[in-house]
Amino acid sequence: MKTTRQSSMTGLVETGKAFSPFIPHSAYSLSYISSKTFTLRHSQADMKMYNFNSGPAVLPEEVLQQAAEAVINFNNLGLSILEIGHRTEWFIDVLEEAKALVKELMQLDDSYEVLYLQGGATTQFMQVPMNLLDANETAAYCDNGIWGSKAIKEAKLFGNVHVACSSKDQNHTYIPRELSVPTHSTYLHYTTNNTVEGTQWQFIPEANVPLVADMSSDIFSREFPYTRFSLIYAGAQKNAGAAGTTIVVIKKDMLGKVNRTIPSILDYRTHIEAKSLLNTPPVFAIYVSLLTLRWIKKEGGLSEMERRTQQRAGLFYNTLDSLDAFTGKVDTRDRSLMNATFTTQDPELEKMFLDICKQNGMVGVKGHRSVGGLRVSMYNALPLSSVQVLCDVMKDFNEKHG
């Protein structure tokens, strides 16, 4: 009979007669666990999970604790954050601080406006061209994965689309170096990090037209010349907070140039005028975003986030490249530092590895349903210790099946 148990002494998970290394999360990152709640893990039921989900993603422990406290009693008001009015001074202070922190971290001046909207990056695929692209104009788009392809589809509803580059010929496993951008293009749009495919632009594409970027999965993960961009958007649920709100950063001189009538709820100008309060905003999601931005600043800002990003990705990819049982899926020059995609030698080994990950409390390791394989997401709040535990499991798996 197949049995599973965890040794309280060694920290190994035993399945039948085979052992896989499991190092309790507490052994690596006591700072991420409240001293009031920490106990030695004796069973899988109460082990700390290792969160490699691509989104909604891991959040800093202190952010979770602060958000949980606010759900009961926000700022000692005797009200939950879920109950306060969105037009009260209490929430307006939250919103204004969050927007100010976005600009501070990006080092933006007053020519930019920050909006907190709803609908995710998917709504922005439509909202960007609706506001920026006239019916008789052309916008250039980079097709480097599923999200770029979806953005192209939506943009075609509003104007002409020129595909400046595409990696479709190799299943989006690389970033093209050559771009074709017509000089009359209204803007060039690209996805800085391709969450599904595991590629990332390590350079900013050269174009003498305004740049628009979907930064949903790598925003705030590195120092970046954000002033090079005329519009940036990002779903908050990876590096900037919880699911439910979308950050849009826009240079105001981009607006008011299209001839079409734009519905008020989709017009960036009306949202700017209403200060992100045109309709009821996602109060709790914006509050969690504020807490996350405060955490980024407190921890050392984007330079520190980049250092940790490089450290996590370096540890993982160095391990991956040293093992025969696993193979990376993308060009090494274009590997994402946020979402590492890889495979095993055959599907049966993949199932076996995913089962071992599950036994050891690792979630989110299965690849996106559209591409399969394996994927590990390593966002800002993921402790280096979690990556180390995964690498140890991979090494042990390689010894048995490599």
C-alpha positions in Angstrom: 0.0 0.0 0.0 1.3 3.4 -0.9 1.8 5.6 2.1 2.8 9.2 2.5 4.2 10.8 5.7 6.5 13.6 6.7 9.3 13.0 9.1 9.4 15.7 11.8 13.1 15.2 12.2 14.4 15.1 8.6 11.8 17.1 6.7 11.5 14.5 4.0 8.3 13.3 2.4 8.2 9.6 2.0 6.1 8.0 -0.8 6.4 4.2 -0.6 10.1 3.6 -0.4 11.2 6.7 -2.4 12.2 9.9 -0.7 12.0 13.4 -2.0 13.6 16.3 -0.3 11.2 18.7 1.5 12.8 21.5 3.5 10.2 23.2 5.7 9.6 26.8 4.6 10.3 27.9 8.2 13.9 26.6 7.9 14.6 29.2 5.2 12.4 32.2 5.9 11.3 32.7 9.4 10.9 36.4 8.6 7.9 35.5 6.4 6.1 33.7 9.2 4.6 35.5 12.2 6.3 34.5 15.5 2.8 34.3 17.0 1.7 31.6 14.6 4.9 29.7 13.8 4.9 26.0 14.7 7.0 23.1 13.6 5.4 21.4 10.6 4.4 17.8 11.3 2.1 17.1 8.4 1.4 18.2 4.8 -2.0 19.6 6.0 -0.3 22.5 7.8 2.9 22.9 5.8 3.6 26.3 4.4 2.9 26.2 0.7 5.4 27.3 -1.9 3.5 29.5 -4.3 4.8 29.5 -7.9 1.4 30.6 -9.3 1.5 32.9 -12.4 -1.3 35.0 -11.0 -2.9 35.8 -8.7 0.5 35.4 -7.3 2.4 35.3 -4.0 2.1 38.4 -1.8 4.5 39.6 0.9 3.5 38.0 4.3 3.3 41.4 5.9 1.0 42.7 3.2 -1.3 39.7 3.8 -1.3 40.4 7.6 -2.0 44.1 7.2 -4.8 43.4 4.7 -6.3 40.8 7.0 -6.3 43.3 9.9 -7.9 46.0 7.7 -10.7 43.6 6.8 -11.6 43.6 10.5 -10.7 47.1 11.5 -9.2 49.6 9.0 -6.9 52.2 10.6 -8.7 51.6 13.9 -11.9 53.2 12.6 -14.1 50.5 13.7 -14.9 49.8 10.1 -13.7 47.1 7.7 -11.8 48.3 4.5 -14.6 46.4 2.8 -17.2 48.8 4.3 -15.8 52.3 3.9 -17.3 54.5 1.2 -15.2 55.0 -1.9 -15.7 58.8 -1.8 -14.7 59.1 1.9 -11.5 60.9 2.9 -10.3 57.5 4.3 -10.3 55.8 0.9 -9.3 58.9 -1.2 -6.1 59.0 1.0 -5.5 55.3 0.1 -6.0 55.9 -3.6 -3.9 59.1 -3.8 -1.0 57.5 -1.9 -1.1 54.5 -4.2 -1.0 56.6 -7.3 1.8 58.8 -5.8 3.9 55.7 -5.1 3.5 54.4 -8.6 4.9 57.7 -9.9 7.6 57.7 -7.3 8.8 54.2 -8.1 8.7 54.9 -11.9 10.3 58.4 -11.4 7.5 60.1 -13.4 6.7 63.8 -13.6 3.4 65.5 -13.7 3.1 65.0 -17.5 1.9 61.4 -16.6 -1.3 60.4 -14.9 -1.9 57.2 -12.9 -5.2 55.5 -13.0 -6.6 52.5 -11.1 -9.2 50.8 -13.3 -11.1 47.6 -13.6 -11.3 44.8 -16.2 -7.7 43.6 -16.2 -5.2 43.9 -19.0 -7.7 42.2 -21.2 -9.9 45.3 -21.2 -6.8 47.4 -22.0 -6.4 45.5 -25.2 -9.5 47.3 -26.3 -9.3 50.5 -24.3 -5.9 51.5 -25.6 -6.7 51.5 -29.3 -10.2 53.0 -28.6 -8.5 56.0 -27.0 -5.3 56.3 -29.2 -6.0 54.8 -32.6 -8.3 56.5 -35.2 -10.1 54.4 -37.8 -7.8 55.6 -40.6 -4.6 55.3 -38.7 -2.1 52.5 -38.1 -0.6 51.1 -34.9 2.4 48.8 -34.8 2.1 45.7 -32.6 4.6 43.0 -31.6 3.2 39.4 -31.7 5.3 37.5 -29.2 2.8 35.3 -27.5 -0.8 34.8 -26.5 -1.4 38.2 -24.9 0.2 40.1 -27.7 -2.0 38.2 -30.2 -5.1 39.0 -28.2 -4.1 42.7 -28.1 -3.7 42.7 -31.9 -7.1 41.1 -32.4 -8.8 43.9 -30.3 -6.8 46.7 -31.9 -8.1 45.7 -35.4 -11.6 46.6 -34.3 -10.5 50.3 -34.1 -7.9 50.9 -36.8 -5.2 49.4 -38.9 -2.6 47.1 -37.3 0.9 46.5 -38.6 2.7 43.5 -37.1 6.1 44.9 -36.4 7.6 41.5 -35.5 6.4 38.0 -34.7 7.9 34.9 -33.0 5.0 32.7 -34.1 7.3 30.8 -36.5 9.0 29.2 -33.5 6.0 29.0 -31.1 6.9 32.2 -29.4 10.1 30.8 -27.9 12.3 33.8 -28.6 12.2 37.6 -29.0 12.8 39.0 -32.5 15.7 41.4 -32.9 14.4 43.0 -36.1 11.3 45.2 -36.0 9.4 46.9 -38.9 7.7 50.0 -37.5 6.1 52.4 -40.1 7.1 55.9 -39.3 3.5 57.0 -39.4 2.5 54.6 -36.7 0.4 56.1 -33.9 2.2 53.9 -31.4 4.2 50.7 -31.0 2.6 48.2 -28.6 4.4 45.2 -27.0 4.2 42.9 -24.0 7.4 43.2 -22.0 7.1 39.8 -20.4 5.2 36.9 -21.9 3.8 35.0 -18.9 2.6 31.9 -20.8 5.6 31.3 -23.1 8.3 32.4 -20.7 10.1 35.0 -22.8 10.9 38.6 -21.8 12.2 41.6 -23.6 15.6 42.4 -22.1 15.8 45.5 -24.2 13.4 48.3 -25.2 12.5 48.1 -28.9 13.8 51.0 -31.0 11.1 53.0 -32.7 10.6 56.7 -33.4 6.9 56.5 -32.3 5.3 56.5 -28.9 5.7 53.2 -26.9 2.8 51.4 -25.3 3.6 48.4 -23.1 1.6 45.7 -21.3 3.8 45.2 -18.2 1.4 43.0 -16.3 3.9 40.3 -15.3 7.1 42.2 -14.8 6.1 45.7 -13.6 8.2 46.9 -10.6 10.6 43.9 -10.9 13.5 46.0 -12.2 14.8 49.4 -12.7 13.5 50.7 -15.9 13.4 53.9 -17.9 9.6 54.3 -17.6 9.7 57.7 -19.1 10.5 56.1 -22.5 6.8 55.0 -22.6 3.7 56.9 -23.4 1.3 54.4 -21.9 1.9 51.5 -19.5 -0.8 49.1 -18.2 -0.6 46.1 -15.8 -3.0 43.9 -14.0 -2.0 44.2 -10.3 -2.1 40.6 -9.4 1.5 39.6 -10.0 3.9 42.3 -8.7 1.6 45.1 -7.7 -1.1 43.7 -5.5 -4.2 41.6 -5.6 -6.5 40.7 -8.5 -9.3 43.1 -9.2 -7.6 46.3 -10.3 -5.4 47.5 -13.2 -2.8 50.2 -13.1 -2.7 52.5 -16.2 0.0 55.1 -16.5 -0.5 57.5 -19.4 1.2 60.5 -20.8 -1.6 63.0 -21.0 -0.5 64.5 -24.3 -1.5 61.2 -26.0 -5.1 61.8 -25.4 -7.9 63.7 -27.3 -6.5 62.9 -30.7 -9.1 60.4 -32.1 -12.2 61.5 -33.8 -14.5 58.8 -32.5 -16.9 59.2 -29.7 -15.7 57.2 -26.7 -18.1 55.9 -24.0 -17.4 57.8 -20.8 -16.5 54.7 -18.8 -13.8 53.8 -21.4 -12.4 57.3 -21.9 -9.1 57.8 -20.1 -9.9 61.5 -20.0 -13.0 61.1 -17.9 -11.2 58.8 -15.5 -8.4 61.4 -15.1 -11.0 64.1 -14.5 -12.7 61.9 -11.9 -9.4 60.9 -10.3 -10.1 57.1 -10.8 -13.5 57.6 -9.1 -15.8 57.7 -12.1 -17.5 54.6 -10.8 -17.1 52.6 -7.7 -13.4 51.4 -7.7 -12.2 48.0 -6.3 -11.5 49.4 -2.9 -9.9 46.4 -1.3 -7.7 45.6 -4.4 -6.4 49.1 -4.5 -5.7 49.0 -0.8 -3.7 45.8 -1.2 -1.8 47.5 -4.1 -1.0 50.4 -1.8 0.4 47.9 0.8 2.4 46.2 -1.8 3.9 49.4 -3.2 4.8 50.5 0.4 6.5 47.1 0.8 8.5 47.6 -2.4 9.7 51.0 -1.3 10.5 49.9 2.3 12.5 46.9 1.0 14.7 49.1 -1.1 12.7 50.1 -4.2 13.2 48.8 -7.7 17.0 48.4 -7.5 16.4 45.9 -4.6 13.6 44.2 -6.5 15.9 43.7 -9.5 18.7 42.3 -7.3 16.3 39.7 -5.9 14.9 39.0 -9.3 18.3 38.3 -10.7 19.1 36.1 -7.7 16.0 34.0 -7.9 16.2 33.5 -11.7 19.9 32.9 -11.6 19.5 30.1 -9.0 16.7 28.5 -10.9 18.2 28.6 -14.4 21.6 27.5 -13.2 20.0 24.5 -11.7 17.8 23.8 -14.8 20.8 23.9 -17.1 22.8 21.5 -15.0 20.1 18.7 -15.0 19.4 16.2 -17.8 15.9 15.5 -16.7 14.7 19.0 -17.6 15.0 21.2 -20.7 14.3 24.9 -21.0 11.7 25.9 -23.6 12.9 29.3 -24.8 16.1 31.0 -26.2 18.5 31.5 -23.4 18.9 35.2 -24.4 15.2 35.8 -23.9 14.4 33.9 -20.8 11.9 35.5 -18.5 13.1 36.3 -15.1 9.5 36.1 -13.9 8.1 33.0 -15.6 10.5 30.1 -16.3 9.1 27.5 -18.7 10.6 24.0 -19.1 9.8 20.4 -19.9 10.7 16.9 -19.0 11.9 14.1 -21.3 8.4 12.6 -21.7 4.8 13.2 -20.4 4.9 10.5 -17.8 8.0 12.1 -16.2 6.1 15.4 -16.2 3.2 13.9 -14.3 5.5 12.2 -11.9 7.3 15.5 -11.2 4.1 17.4 -10.7 2.9 14.8 -8.3 6.2 15.2 -6.3 5.7 19.0 -6.3 2.2 18.6 -5.0 3.4 16.2 -2.2 5.9 18.8 -1.2 3.5 21.8 -1.0 4.5 23.4 -4.3 1.6 25.0 -6.3 1.5 26.6 -9.7 4.2 24.5 -11.4 2.1 23.2 -14.2 2.4 25.1 -17.5 -0.4 27.1 -19.0 -3.1 25.0 -20.6 -2.4 26.4 -24.1 1.3 25.3 -24.2 1.6 22.6 -21.6 4.9 21.7 -19.9 6.1 23.2 -16.7 6.3 26.8 -15.5 7.7 28.4 -12.4 6.7 32.0 -11.6 9.1 34.0 -9.5 7.6 37.4 -8.7 8.8 40.0 -6.3 7.4 38.5 -3.1 8.6 35.0 -3.7 11.4 34.1 -1.1 14.7 32.9 -2.5 14.2 29.9 -0.2 11.2 28.7 -2.1 13.3 28.6 -5.3 16.0 26.7 -3.4 13.5 24.1 -2.2 12.3 23.6 -5.8 15.8 23.3 -7.1 16.6 20.6 -4.4 13.5 18.7 -5.5 14.6 19.0 -9.2 18.0 17.7 -8.4 16.7 14.7 -6.5 14.3 14.0 -9.4 17.2 14.2 -11.8 19.2 11.7 -9.8 16.4 9.1 -10.2 15.2 9.9 -13.7 17.8 12.0 -15.5 
